[in-house]
Amino acid sequence: MPEDYQKFYCINSCILDASNPHEGYVSKDGRFAAIRVIQSKKYMIIVDGKQDKLCRNWDSAMTYIKKLESASKKSKSKGTLNI
């Protein structure tokens, strides 16, 4: 998986543009994205390349993604198994 979000190919060239942040969002590791639905204020949440949830607005989409990111960080175990 690429480490840098700028290496992703993007058809919508303004999705990562800082001047228009409400057009969309992609996390730095590329696992999570919020894509604006055409002609609507709703955002589709994409997790690992699959559609996950449709949020009503930008704020609810970002809240949901932040929750997923924190849950993802907590679930990664760094322990070892005794064999």
N, C-alpha and C positions, 0 to 999 in steps of 0.2 A: 504494500500500500504506500503511495507517495506520502512523503512527510510534509511537503510544501503545498498549500492550497492553490498557489498560483500556477502549478503544473497541470491542473485540471483543464480539460478542453471545455469551453463554455460557448454555446451558441448565442446566448444573450450577453453581449459584451459589457453591459452596464450592471450586471448582477453584483460584481465585486467593486464597483465604483463607489468611493467614499462620498461623492457628492449627492448620491441618491440611495441612501441606505435602506429605504423601505421597498426597494425593488426586489430584494432577495437577500439570503444569507447562506453562507457555506462555512462550516467549522474548519479550523486549521487542519485537522486530520482528514477531513473529507467525509466523515461518517454521517454527519447531520447537515440537512439543508432545509431552508424554508423558501419555497418558490411561490410567487404571487400568481393567483388564478386570474386568467385573462378576463377583463371587464368586470372585476369584482374586488372587494377589499379583503377577501379571504386568502389564506396562505396554506398550501399543501406542505406538510412536513414529510421529508424523505429521510429514512434511516437505513443506512447500508444499501442504498439503491432501490429500496422498496417504499411505496407510499404507506405512511403510517397513520396520519391523522389530518383532518381539515380543520384549521383554526379560523375563528371569526375575524381576527385582526392581527396586526403586527405585534402588539404587546403580548397577546395570548400565545402567539407562535413562539416568540422569544422566551417566554416563561417556560413553555413546554420543552423547548430545546435545552435550556439551562438545567431543567430537572433531569432530562435524559443524560446530559453530559455528566452531571454530578453522580447519578446512579451508575453510570458506566465506569467512572473513576473508582468508586467504592467497591465495585464487584470484581475488579482485577486483583487476583490474589498473587502475592509474591512469595508465598511460603513454599516449602519443599516437602516432599513425601518421604518418609523413612521406609526404605526397602530392605 
